[in-house]
Amino acid sequence: MSAALRVQGLSAGHHGLLAVRDLSFEVEAGTVLALLGPNGAGKSTTLLAIVGALRRAAGEVTASGRVLGRRVEENARAGVTLVPDDRGVFHRLTVAENLRLARNPGGLESVLTDFPRLRALWSRRCGLLSGGEQQMLALAKALLQQPKVLLVDELSLGLAPRAAGELMPILRRQVDERGLALVLVEQHVDLALSIADRAAVLHHGRIALMDDAAALREDRPRIEDAYFGRSPQDRGDPSPHRRG
């Protein structure tokens, strides 16, 4: 059985400078991969390159065995959808108008059941919503496209901790109920690990660490080592227990 998402040898960057180098990973349907790492590690670049919003310098991306091209629209039709860090919603349009842009009215009732607060905000312009409400709208809009692979860039960015904490379990439930493969880029490590099955830490555009999220929740020093590109010996651990 092929992975819902397979990234092989991906290299990409901006203005001729590679931010991601020879990156490879897989995500199975119904699972969450958290992409962690410091600012500038290449996390957002990875997501943009997967969906075709950023040119890939090398490598191949496949979704359910289908090779993804370099056009965002084509990849969306193949079932790969990105919620960008700016949320991708239109501030001058109402909640209703933003959702109608997804062009899948048949799934609207299900999405409103998942995000019931949007019903009360139906006629409000997006620019008047709180950050948490805008993120709900962005997720609802993405789910209306019925993706097989969902990429979410910095869900908690600009949100109060409580708002972010409310959204994470909703996102996990979508993965479980819809059988989505989710790649979650997140600066808030604890929030990401709370819903992830596996996690990868990027450092200078490469995977410095990948393991089960449960193992990493119990071993935060390993994450810190990967963030800063250091070995356990650098913190005085003479016999580290290393995994995957």
JOFENMO-V290414 format. One record per residue. N is the residue number from 1. RES is the residue in one small letter. SS is DSSP state (alpha for helix, beta for strand, coil for the rest). PHI is phi in whole degrees, -180 to 180 (none if undefined). PSI is psi in whole degrees, 0 to 359 (999 if undefined). Layout:
BEGIN
n = [N,N]
res = [RES,RES]
ss = [SS,SS]
phi = [PHI,PHI]
psi = [PSI,PSI]
END
This chain:
BEGIN
n = [1,2,3,4,5,6,7,8,9,10,11,12,13,14,15,16,17,18,19,20,21,22,23,24,25,26,27,28,29,30,31,32,33,34,35,36,37,38,39,40,41,42,43,44,45,46,47,48,49,50,51,52,53,54,55,56,57,58,59,60,61,62,63,64,65,66,67,68,69,70,71,72,73,74,75,76,77,78,79,80,81,82,83,84,85,86,87,88,89,90,91,92,93,94,95,96,97,98,99,100,101,102,103,104,105,106,107,108,109,110,111,112,113,114,115,116,117,118,119,120,121,122,123,124,125,126,127,128,129,130,131,132,133,134,135,136,137,138,139,140,141,142,143,144,145,146,147,148,149,150,151,152,153,154,155,156,157,158,159,160,161,162,163,164,165,166,167,168,169,170,171,172,173,174,175,176,177,178,179,180,181,182,183,184,185,186,187,188,189,190,191,192,193,194,195,196,197,198,199,200,201,202,203,204,205,206,207,208,209,210,211,212,213,214,215,216,217,218,219,220,221,222,223,224,225,226,227,228,229,230,231,232,233,234,235,236,237,238,239,240,241,242,243,244]
res = [m,s,a,a,l,r,v,q,g,l,s,a,g,h,h,g,l,l,a,v,r,d,l,s,f,e,v,e,a,g,t,v,l,a,l,l,g,p,n,g,a,g,k,s,t,t,l,l,a,i,v,g,a,l,r,r,a,a,g,e,v,t,a,s,g,r,v,l,g,r,r,v,e,e,n,a,r,a,g,v,t,l,v,p,d,d,r,g,v,f,h,r,l,t,v,a,e,n,l,r,l,a,r,n,p,g,g,l,e,s,v,l,t,d,f,p,r,l,r,a,l,w,s,r,r,c,g,l,l,s,g,g,e,q,q,m,l,a,l,a,k,a,l,l,q,q,p,k,v,l,l,v,d,e,l,s,l,g,l,a,p,r,a,a,g,e,l,m,p,i,l,r,r,q,v,d,e,r,g,l,a,l,v,l,v,e,q,h,v,d,l,a,l,s,i,a,d,r,a,a,v,l,h,h,g,r,i,a,l,m,d,d,a,a,a,l,r,e,d,r,p,r,i,e,d,a,y,f,g,r,s,p,q,d,r,g,d,p,s,p,h,r,r,g]
ss = [coil,coil,coil,coil,beta,beta,beta,beta,beta,beta,beta,beta,beta,beta,coil,coil,beta,beta,beta,beta,beta,beta,beta,beta,beta,beta,beta,coil,coil,coil,beta,beta,beta,beta,beta,beta,coil,coil,coil,coil,coil,coil,alpha,alpha,alpha,alpha,alpha,alpha,alpha,alpha,alpha,coil,coil,coil,coil,beta,beta,beta,beta,beta,beta,beta,beta,coil,coil,beta,beta,coil,coil,coil,coil,alpha,alpha,alpha,alpha,alpha,alpha,coil,coil,beta,beta,beta,beta,coil,coil,coil,coil,coil,coil,coil,coil,coil,coil,beta,alpha,alpha,alpha,alpha,alpha,alpha,coil,coil,coil,coil,alpha,alpha,alpha,alpha,alpha,alpha,alpha,alpha,alpha,alpha,coil,coil,alpha,alpha,alpha,alpha,coil,coil,coil,coil,beta,alpha,alpha,alpha,coil,coil,alpha,alpha,alpha,alpha,alpha,alpha,alpha,alpha,alpha,alpha,alpha,alpha,alpha,coil,coil,coil,coil,coil,beta,beta,beta,beta,beta,coil,coil,coil,coil,coil,coil,coil,alpha,alpha,alpha,alpha,alpha,alpha,alpha,alpha,alpha,alpha,alpha,alpha,alpha,alpha,alpha,alpha,alpha,alpha,coil,coil,beta,beta,beta,beta,beta,coil,coil,coil,alpha,alpha,alpha,alpha,alpha,alpha,alpha,coil,coil,beta,beta,beta,beta,beta,beta,coil,coil,beta,beta,beta,beta,beta,beta,beta,alpha,alpha,alpha,alpha,alpha,coil,coil,alpha,alpha,alpha,alpha,alpha,alpha,alpha,alpha,alpha,coil,coil,coil,alpha,alpha,alpha,alpha,coil,coil,coil,coil,coil,coil,coil,coil,coil]
phi = [none,-78,-67,-63,-139,-130,-112,-128,60,-74,-129,-161,-175,-130,55,82,-106,-76,-101,-130,-131,51,-90,-139,-166,-131,-134,-84,-59,78,-131,-120,-109,-92,-100,-115,146,-70,-57,85,-77,109,-66,-66,-58,-59,-64,-63,-71,-61,-82,93,-76,-134,-65,-86,-78,-162,100,-138,-124,-126,-123,51,85,-96,-71,-83,-88,-111,-115,-59,-64,-65,-69,-65,-67,-81,101,-114,-127,-112,-100,-74,-69,-94,77,66,-106,-102,-69,-86,-95,-78,-56,-60,-67,-62,-69,-67,-67,-72,58,-142,-62,-64,-98,-65,-63,-64,-66,-70,-69,-72,-125,-63,-63,-66,-60,-71,-103,-50,-100,-88,-67,-60,-64,-96,-83,-72,-60,-64,-68,-64,-68,-58,-63,-62,-67,-62,-62,-67,-68,-64,-81,51,-73,-95,-127,-118,-113,-123,-103,58,-56,-86,-60,77,-101,-66,-52,-65,-64,-64,-65,-75,-79,-60,-63,-63,-64,-62,-64,-62,-62,-69,-80,-97,70,-72,-101,-117,-112,-115,-89,-155,-82,-83,-61,-62,-62,-62,-68,-68,-119,-83,-92,-135,-141,-126,-106,-94,-142,51,79,-129,-78,-90,-160,-143,-164,-63,-62,-62,-66,-73,-62,-92,-142,-61,-57,-65,-65,-62,-59,-67,-58,-100,66,-118,-94,-59,-63,-65,-105,85,-100,-76,-139,-67,-99,-97,-126,10]
psi = [128,152,151,324,129,124,124,118,35,128,135,162,199,135,40,358,123,127,341,133,117,51,133,134,165,152,125,156,141,16,162,128,121,126,114,169,165,168,136,7,344,12,306,324,319,312,317,322,325,313,352,7,346,135,134,128,331,163,174,143,130,146,117,41,353,127,127,140,205,15,128,318,318,319,327,321,335,358,17,118,138,132,105,171,342,7,340,27,160,115,334,349,157,170,314,316,322,317,326,338,339,343,40,69,337,334,6,317,320,318,321,334,322,327,70,336,335,335,316,342,11,316,7,140,142,325,345,0,157,168,318,321,321,321,322,315,318,318,318,316,319,318,333,339,0,56,155,332,125,129,125,121,111,62,321,0,122,5,151,148,322,318,317,319,331,327,328,312,327,317,318,320,323,319,314,317,326,349,31,154,123,130,119,113,127,134,332,97,313,318,315,314,339,337,353,152,320,160,144,137,123,142,119,44,9,157,114,338,136,133,174,140,324,320,321,331,331,358,64,328,328,322,316,320,314,322,317,5,36,162,161,331,332,336,15,23,104,341,73,148,100,143,161,999]
END
